[in-house]
Amino acid sequence: MIDVRIDRDHEEIVSVLIAGHADSGTAMIDMVCAEVSAISVGVLNAIEELCPSACQIQMESGYVHIEVIQSSAKLQIILQTLEIQLMTVEYTNQNYIKVRKAEV
């Protein structure tokens, strides 16, 4: 199971944690991991290119953590796009990915 946690402080996303693998062993569900990986890498590249030094980022196999250091409207749009994309994957693959949101 891929677990996603999106933390907000009021309306702003302040951190995103993506951890785990779909662990199905089938080619179709390996697509879930591929989708989440592609989305994550694309967003991390966008953050690095468009909002350098705005976040502390950790990325390993099966693990991505984004911690906002300096928020901006541009960064929030990127993070909201990440949220929407991951929720779209969850909508069609509920047995393999769970997106949770929390107010901190």
Summary of the structure (lengths in Angstrom):
residues: 104
radius of gyration: 13.2
end to end distance: 23.8
largest distance: 40.1
contacts: 298
relative contact order: 0.27
helix: 42%
strand: 35%
